[in-house]
Amino acid sequence: MEKAIRCLPRQNNPDLIVGLDRADDAGVYKLNSELAIVQTVDYITAIVDDPYTFGMVAAANSLSDIYAMGSKPVTAMNIIAFPVDTMDMSVMTQVLSGSLAKLNEAGVTLVGGHSVKDSELKYGLSITGIVHPDKVITKSTARAGDRLILTKPLGAGILTTALKAGMLSEETKARLNEQMVRLNNKAAAAMIDTEVSACTDITGFGLLGHACEMAENSKVAIEIFAGKVPIIPETLEFARMGLIPEGMYANQEFRVDMVKDGETDEDLLSVLYDPQTSGGLFISVPAEKAEALLASIRRGGDREAAIVGQVVDKPEGQIILV
């Protein structure tokens, strides 16, 4: 899909700050010298059993792109595909109610939406944020010497696969749900106060896929400290059992030529490619500011945030696992 989008002819507009010319988390359009709007849209299939929780997860997931750009989300519109012939309408109400709870937490106003009849439940939102045109944070400006902070542990894709197989413990299920419904707003606020170099959020392409985008766009190389990446308990155990989502294999196939994995354990490598839902922020920050930012992020509630890598000059566009 990304290749198809990149084949579209480019529109020349001097007020378009971030558009289709490079892969980023949201589009940014300057309204005037003091204000730009940040726009994104995302939706997902139901990855948890409880519809209210699913609505919260989907909302947190959609908001994440706005936070990654250093923007304040202000309005939202629902997008829902619903199997009206096989599912009670009360399920839709619960999904939308869960989402609204997260929007209220984020201080975002719901202004409308659109629904369609479908054979499978899908839900997400279109979010609009605001930011000063000179303070947009992208994934294209990581600098050699920066440290890399990941704010949430990995494992959502593997664990939701185990959930569907009925193999997830109640403790891990609760841990996973808590992480996926947790907003990235406090980590983003700490990031904005620190004046970081670059940021992206970790979602469907996994940590390594999104790190590849940052390295590619910034024309740098990224070293990932594989043993220091935080992982939700039980994730590696299920990876060893082969409970791997299809998206992991697609991520690995697409980026294998960019990733130098050395002697990384195969199961750990699967986790690093694992597609996340409502994952954490991946922040590139000057080395001298990294520890202070990490402490601030942890105080904000992302207690397992960690420094997981660093940015180096070469080999440009490569990810090196160390």
SVG drawing of the C-alpha trace seen along z (x, -y; Angstrom):
<svg xmlns="http://www.w3.org/2000/svg" viewBox="-29 -34 58 58">
<polyline fill="none" stroke="black" stroke-width="0.4" points="0.0,0.0 2.8,-2.4 4.4,-1.8 1.0,-2.6 0.7,-5.9 4.3,-6.9 3.4,-6.5 0.8,-9.3 1.8,-12.6 3.0,-15.2 1.0,-18.3 3.1,-21.5 1.8,-23.5 4.1,-25.7 1.9,-25.4 2.2,-21.6 4.9,-20.9 4.6,-17.1 2.8,-15.2 3.1,-12.2 6.7,-12.8 8.0,-10.9 6.6,-8.3 5.6,-10.0 3.0,-9.6 0.6,-12.4 0.2,-15.1 0.9,-18.7 -0.6,-21.8 0.3,-25.4 -2.6,-27.7 -0.6,-30.8 2.8,-31.7 1.6,-30.6 -0.6,-27.6 -0.5,-24.3 -3.0,-21.4 -1.9,-17.8 -4.1,-15.1 -4.2,-11.4 -6.7,-8.5 -6.4,-4.9 -8.7,-2.0 -8.2,1.6 -10.1,4.8 -11.3,6.0 -8.2,7.4 -9.7,7.8 -12.9,9.5 -14.6,6.6 -16.1,4.0 -15.7,1.1 -12.0,2.0 -11.7,2.3 -13.0,-1.2 -10.5,-2.6 -7.6,-0.8 -8.7,-2.0 -8.9,-5.6 -5.5,-5.5 -4.0,-3.9 -5.5,-6.7 -4.3,-9.5 -0.8,-8.2 0.3,-9.6 -0.7,-13.1 1.4,-12.8 4.3,-11.5 4.3,-14.7 4.6,-16.9 1.0,-18.0 -2.0,-18.6 -5.1,-16.6 -8.3,-18.7 -11.0,-17.0 -12.0,-13.5 -14.4,-11.7 -15.5,-8.1 -15.0,-5.6 -16.8,-2.3 -17.6,0.8 -20.2,2.9 -21.8,6.3 -25.4,5.2 -26.8,8.6 -24.8,10.7 -23.9,8.4 -26.2,6.5 -26.2,2.7 -25.3,2.6 -21.8,3.7 -21.4,0.6 -22.6,-1.6 -20.0,0.0 -17.2,-0.5 -18.1,-4.1 -18.5,-4.7 -15.0,-3.3 -13.5,-5.5 -15.3,-8.6 -13.9,-7.9 -10.4,-8.1 -11.2,-11.2 -12.4,-12.8 -9.2,-11.8 -7.2,-13.4 -9.3,-16.6 -10.5,-15.9 -13.9,-16.9 -15.8,-14.3 -17.4,-16.2 -19.0,-13.4 -18.1,-10.3 -19.2,-7.7 -20.4,-4.2 -20.8,-1.4 -22.2,2.1 -19.5,4.7 -19.0,8.4 -16.4,7.6 -16.2,5.1 -13.6,2.4 -13.2,-0.9 -10.9,-3.9 -10.8,-7.6 -9.7,-10.6 -7.9,-13.0 -6.9,-16.6 -4.3,-18.3 -2.6,-21.7 1.0,-22.7 3.2,-25.7 4.7,-25.3 8.2,-25.5 7.7,-22.9 6.6,-19.9 8.5,-16.7 9.0,-14.2 10.9,-10.9 13.2,-12.5 15.6,-14.5 17.4,-12.0 21.0,-13.0 24.2,-11.0 25.0,-10.8 21.3,-10.8 20.0,-8.2 16.8,-6.3 14.0,-5.9 11.1,-3.5 8.3,-4.4 6.2,-1.1 7.2,2.6 6.8,4.7 4.7,7.8 1.1,6.7 0.9,8.6 2.2,11.9 0.0,11.6 -3.2,10.8 -2.5,13.8 -2.2,15.9 -5.4,14.2 -7.3,15.4 -6.0,18.9 -7.3,18.8 -3.9,19.1 -3.3,15.8 -3.4,15.7 -5.7,13.2 -2.8,11.3 -1.1,10.8 -4.4,10.0 -4.9,7.2 -1.4,6.0 -1.7,5.9 -5.1,4.1 -3.7,1.5 -0.8,0.8 -2.8,0.6 -5.4,-1.8 -2.7,-4.0 -2.3,-7.3 1.0,-8.6 0.1,-12.1 2.3,-12.4 5.4,-10.9 4.7,-13.4 4.5,-16.3 7.8,-15.4 9.3,-15.0 8.1,-18.4 9.5,-20.1 12.9,-18.5 13.2,-19.6 14.1,-16.2 15.5,-15.5 12.9,-13.1 10.0,-10.8 7.7,-8.1 5.3,-5.8 5.6,-2.0 2.6,-0.4 2.0,2.0 5.5,2.2 7.0,3.2 10.0,1.6 12.4,2.6 10.1,1.4 9.6,-2.0 13.3,-2.3 14.0,-1.6 11.8,-4.5 13.6,-6.8 17.0,-5.7 15.9,-5.9 14.3,-9.4 17.0,-10.8 19.9,-9.4 21.6,-7.8 22.1,-4.4 20.5,-3.1 21.9,-0.7 19.4,1.2 20.4,2.6 18.4,5.8 18.9,7.0 17.6,3.7 14.3,3.5 11.4,3.8 9.1,6.7 5.8,7.6 6.1,10.8 5.1,14.1 5.8,12.6 9.0,14.5 7.5,17.7 4.6,17.5 7.1,16.5 9.0,19.8 5.7,21.6 5.2,20.2 2.3,17.9 3.4,15.3 1.0,12.9 1.2,12.8 2.2,9.2 5.5,10.1 6.5,12.2 5.5,9.4 7.5,6.8 10.6,9.0 10.3,9.8 10.0,6.1 12.9,4.9 15.3,7.8 17.8,6.2 18.1,3.2 18.5,5.0 21.8,6.5 20.9,8.9 24.2,10.6 23.6,13.3 20.2,12.1 18.0,14.9 15.3,15.8 12.5,15.4 13.7,12.0 14.0,11.0 10.3,11.9 9.4,9.6 11.4,6.8 9.5,7.2 6.1,7.8 3.3,5.4 2.1,3.3 -1.3,1.8 -1.2,-1.5 2.5,-1.0 4.9,-3.5 6.8,-6.5 10.3,-5.9 12.2,-9.1 15.6,-10.3 17.0,-12.7 20.5,-14.3 22.6,-12.2 23.0,-14.8 19.2,-15.1 18.4,-11.4 18.5,-10.4 16.5,-13.4 13.8,-12.8 13.7,-9.1 13.1,-10.0 10.4,-12.4 8.6,-9.8 8.7,-7.3 7.3,-9.7 4.4,-10.3 3.4,-6.7 5.4,-4.8 7.5,-3.1 9.2,-0.6 10.4,-3.2 14.1,-2.5 17.0,-3.7 17.1,-1.1 19.6,-2.3 21.6,-5.2 21.9,-7.0 25.2,-6.7 26.4,-8.1 26.9,-4.9 26.0,-2.6 23.3,-5.0 19.7,-3.6 20.7,-0.5 19.6,1.0 22.3,2.8 21.3,5.0 24.0,5.1"/>
</svg>
